[in-house]
Amino acid sequence: MPRPFIAGNWKMHKTVSEALEFVGTLARRFPLPQERDIAIAAPYTALHSLGQALRGTTIGLAAQNVHWEEKGAFTGEVSARMLCEAGCRYVIAGHSERRRLFGEKNRDINLKVRAALAAGLKPILCVGETLEERGAEETFRVVRRQLKEGLNNLTPDDIRRVIVAYEPVWAIGTGKTAAPAQAQEVHRFIRQLLAGLGGEDIAAATPIIYGGSVTPGNIKDLMAETDIDGVLVGGASLDVESFSKIIQF
């Protein structure tokens, strides 16, 4: 069974000074459980400073996006090697906001996952359906396509290093949360898909985390489900006390 994995996604929030104040307070005032993995996905501008500040701690650093090329004329983009040098261990790929607002397709996301793995980063591959797709009973079809195409051309050993995040789009930033049983149903489906792609052992060892209006009030119920191995926290990760309560569920 995977270790619980809890990641905060700050999105486009926090300056460098605000980010450093947050992690300083988190490390100073709140005990960090040793039996779970913790990460913060910060804006690009704060990554280098946070990488230095988090060195020697149990908090891992994540980036929110990556380009699939190692270098080149890609104005505004950042490569996996740059993220590694800044101190990142993880990178998010395929977040619903990247898909919806920036037009990222499954092929693009697959290239990002492969680039991250080649550089030694652990990708957090996001999948999930919209409200319309859920209403049309297309959840499993959508998740199957996103997962299989996101993991295309990966070996079983590659898949072993991926974290999968199920984030129903209708529950992100809306205050709506999938009921634990709803989330568990999709997480179980994802684990079955992973078994078909990489084998039962890899499926059992791959963290499958939930993202979508996670709060201190619902974390225990979510984590009580068999196939929910952690959470990807949005708004509630911006407040240090709120995030600490989620970490210590």
C-alpha positions as CSV (number, residue, x, y, z in Angstrom):
1,M,0.0,0.0,0.0
2,P,1.5,3.4,-0.9
3,R,2.4,5.9,1.7
4,P,-0.1,8.7,2.0
5,F,0.8,11.6,-0.3
6,I,-0.4,15.1,0.4
7,A,0.4,17.9,-2.0
8,G,-0.6,21.6,-1.9
9,N,-1.1,23.3,-5.2
10,W,-0.7,27.0,-4.8
11,K,-1.5,27.8,-8.4
12,M,-0.9,31.5,-9.1
13,H,-0.6,32.6,-5.5
14,K,2.2,33.7,-3.2
15,T,5.2,35.8,-3.9
16,V,8.7,34.5,-3.0
17,S,8.6,36.2,0.4
18,E,5.1,34.9,1.1
19,A,6.1,31.4,0.1
20,L,9.2,31.5,2.4
21,E,7.1,32.8,5.3
22,F,4.6,30.0,4.8
23,V,7.1,27.1,4.8
24,G,9.0,28.7,7.7
25,T,5.8,28.8,9.8
26,L,4.8,25.3,8.7
27,A,8.2,23.8,9.8
28,R,8.4,25.9,13.0
29,R,4.9,25.7,14.4
30,F,3.4,22.4,13.2
31,P,4.8,18.8,13.6
32,L,5.1,17.1,10.3
33,P,4.1,13.4,10.3
34,Q,7.0,11.1,9.2
35,E,4.7,8.3,7.9
36,R,3.4,10.4,4.9
37,D,4.9,12.3,2.0
38,I,4.2,16.0,1.7
39,A,4.8,18.4,-1.2
40,I,4.1,21.9,-2.2
41,A,3.6,23.0,-5.8
42,A,4.7,26.6,-5.9
43,P,4.8,29.2,-8.8
44,Y,8.0,29.1,-10.9
45,T,9.3,32.3,-9.3
46,A,9.4,30.8,-5.8
47,L,10.9,27.4,-6.7
48,H,14.6,28.2,-6.3
49,S,14.2,29.9,-3.0
50,L,11.9,27.2,-1.7
51,G,14.2,24.5,-2.9
52,Q,16.9,26.0,-0.6
53,A,14.6,26.6,2.3
54,L,13.2,23.0,2.2
55,R,16.6,21.3,1.9
56,G,16.9,18.8,4.7
57,T,13.2,18.8,5.5
58,T,10.6,16.2,4.9
59,I,8.6,18.6,2.6
60,G,9.1,17.9,-1.2
61,L,9.0,20.7,-3.8
62,A,6.8,20.4,-6.9
63,A,6.4,22.5,-10.0
64,Q,2.9,23.1,-11.5
65,N,3.9,22.6,-15.1
66,V,6.8,21.7,-17.4
67,H,7.8,21.7,-21.1
68,W,8.7,18.5,-22.8
69,E,11.8,19.8,-24.6
70,E,15.1,20.0,-22.8
71,K,15.9,23.5,-24.2
72,G,15.1,25.7,-27.2
73,A,13.1,28.7,-28.5
74,F,10.1,28.2,-26.2
75,T,9.5,31.6,-24.7
76,G,8.0,31.4,-21.2
77,E,8.5,27.7,-20.8
78,V,10.6,25.8,-18.2
79,S,12.3,22.5,-18.8
80,A,12.4,19.4,-16.4
81,R,16.2,19.9,-15.9
82,M,15.6,23.5,-14.8
83,L,13.1,22.2,-12.3
84,C,15.5,19.6,-10.9
85,E,18.2,22.2,-10.4
86,A,15.7,24.4,-8.6
87,G,15.2,21.5,-6.1
88,C,11.9,20.0,-7.4
89,R,11.1,16.3,-6.8
90,Y,7.7,16.4,-8.4
91,V,5.8,18.1,-11.2
92,I,2.1,18.3,-12.0
93,A,1.1,17.3,-15.5
94,G,-2.3,17.7,-17.1
95,H,-4.1,19.7,-14.4
96,S,-7.7,20.5,-15.5
97,E,-6.9,24.2,-15.6
98,R,-4.0,23.5,-18.1
99,R,-6.4,21.4,-20.2
100,R,-9.3,23.9,-20.1
101,L,-7.6,27.3,-20.1
102,F,-4.5,26.5,-22.2
103,G,-5.8,23.8,-24.5
104,E,-3.4,21.0,-23.4
105,K,-4.2,17.7,-25.0
106,N,-3.5,14.1,-23.8
107,R,-0.5,13.9,-26.3
108,D,1.0,17.1,-24.8
109,I,0.6,15.8,-21.3
110,N,2.1,12.4,-22.2
111,L,5.2,14.2,-23.5
112,K,5.5,16.2,-20.3
113,V,5.2,13.0,-18.2
114,R,7.9,11.4,-20.2
115,A,10.2,14.4,-20.0
116,A,9.7,14.5,-16.2
117,L,10.6,10.9,-15.8
118,A,13.7,11.2,-18.0
119,A,14.9,14.0,-15.8
120,G,14.3,12.1,-12.6
121,L,11.1,13.9,-11.5
122,K,8.0,12.2,-10.3
123,P,5.0,13.4,-12.4
124,I,1.6,13.9,-10.8
125,L,-0.7,13.0,-13.7
126,C,-4.1,14.6,-13.4
127,V,-7.3,13.0,-14.8
128,G,-10.9,13.8,-14.4
129,E,-14.3,14.6,-15.9
130,T,-16.4,17.7,-16.3
131,L,-19.8,18.1,-14.8
132,E,-21.4,17.6,-18.3
133,E,-19.4,14.4,-18.8
134,R,-20.4,13.0,-15.4
135,G,-24.0,13.9,-16.1
136,A,-23.8,12.0,-19.4
137,E,-22.3,9.0,-17.5
138,E,-19.0,9.3,-19.4
139,T,-16.7,9.5,-16.3
140,F,-15.1,6.1,-16.8
141,R,-14.7,6.7,-20.6
142,V,-13.0,10.1,-20.0
143,V,-10.7,8.9,-17.2
144,R,-9.7,5.8,-19.2
145,R,-8.7,7.8,-22.2
146,Q,-6.8,10.4,-20.2
147,L,-4.9,7.8,-18.2
148,K,-4.1,5.5,-21.1
149,E,-3.0,8.3,-23.4
150,G,-1.2,10.1,-20.6
151,L,0.8,7.0,-19.9
152,N,1.4,6.1,-23.5
153,N,4.8,4.6,-24.3
154,L,5.7,4.2,-20.7
155,T,7.2,0.9,-19.4
156,P,5.9,-0.7,-16.2
157,D,9.0,0.7,-14.4
158,D,8.1,4.2,-15.6
159,I,4.5,3.8,-14.4
160,R,5.8,2.8,-11.0
161,R,7.2,6.3,-10.6
162,V,4.0,8.2,-11.5
163,I,1.4,9.6,-9.1
164,V,-2.1,9.7,-10.5
165,A,-4.4,12.4,-9.3
166,Y,-8.2,12.1,-9.9
167,E,-9.6,15.6,-9.9
168,P,-13.3,15.8,-11.0
169,V,-13.3,19.2,-12.8
170,W,-16.7,20.0,-11.3
171,A,-15.2,19.9,-7.8
172,I,-12.2,22.2,-8.3
173,G,-12.5,25.6,-6.7
174,T,-16.3,25.2,-6.5
175,G,-16.7,24.1,-2.9
176,K,-18.3,20.9,-4.2
177,T,-16.5,17.7,-3.3
178,A,-17.1,14.3,-4.7
179,A,-18.6,12.1,-2.0
180,P,-16.0,9.7,-0.6
181,A,-17.8,6.8,-2.2
182,Q,-17.9,8.6,-5.6
183,A,-14.2,9.3,-5.4
184,Q,-13.4,5.7,-4.3
185,E,-15.4,4.3,-7.2
186,V,-13.2,6.2,-9.7
187,H,-10.0,5.5,-7.8
188,R,-10.7,1.8,-7.8
189,F,-11.4,2.0,-11.6
190,I,-8.0,3.8,-12.0
191,R,-6.2,1.1,-10.0
192,Q,-7.8,-1.6,-12.2
193,L,-6.6,0.3,-15.3
194,L,-3.1,0.5,-13.9
195,A,-3.1,-3.2,-13.3
196,G,-3.9,-3.7,-17.0
197,L,-1.1,-1.4,-18.0
198,G,1.7,-2.3,-15.6
199,G,0.6,-5.3,-13.6
200,E,-1.0,-5.9,-10.2
201,D,2.1,-5.1,-8.2
202,I,2.6,-1.7,-9.8
203,A,-1.1,-0.9,-9.5
204,A,-1.0,-1.7,-5.8
205,A,2.1,0.5,-5.3
206,T,1.0,3.5,-7.3
207,P,-0.3,6.4,-5.3
208,I,-3.8,7.5,-6.5
209,I,-4.7,10.8,-4.9
210,Y,-7.9,12.9,-4.9
211,G,-8.1,16.6,-5.8
212,G,-11.2,18.8,-5.6
213,S,-12.1,21.2,-2.8
214,V,-10.2,19.2,-0.1
215,T,-10.6,20.7,3.3
216,P,-9.7,19.9,7.0
217,G,-13.4,18.9,7.3
218,N,-13.5,16.2,4.7
219,I,-9.9,14.8,4.7
220,K,-10.5,12.0,7.2
221,D,-13.5,10.7,5.3
222,L,-11.7,10.8,2.0
223,M,-8.6,9.1,3.4
224,A,-10.7,6.3,5.0
225,E,-11.5,5.0,1.5
226,T,-9.5,2.0,0.4
227,D,-8.1,3.3,-2.9
228,I,-7.6,7.0,-1.9
229,D,-3.9,7.3,-1.1
230,G,-3.6,11.1,-0.6
231,V,-4.9,14.4,-1.8
232,L,-4.0,17.3,-4.1
233,V,-5.1,20.4,-2.1
234,G,-5.9,23.7,-3.8
235,G,-7.4,26.7,-1.9
236,A,-7.0,25.0,1.6
237,S,-3.2,24.8,1.0
238,L,-2.8,28.6,0.9
239,D,-3.5,28.9,4.7
240,V,-0.8,27.4,6.8
241,E,-3.1,26.3,9.7
242,S,-5.6,24.8,7.3
243,F,-2.9,22.9,5.4
244,S,-1.3,21.6,8.6
245,K,-4.7,20.2,9.7
246,I,-4.9,18.3,6.4
247,I,-1.4,17.0,6.7
248,Q,-2.1,15.8,10.2
249,F,-5.5,14.2,9.5
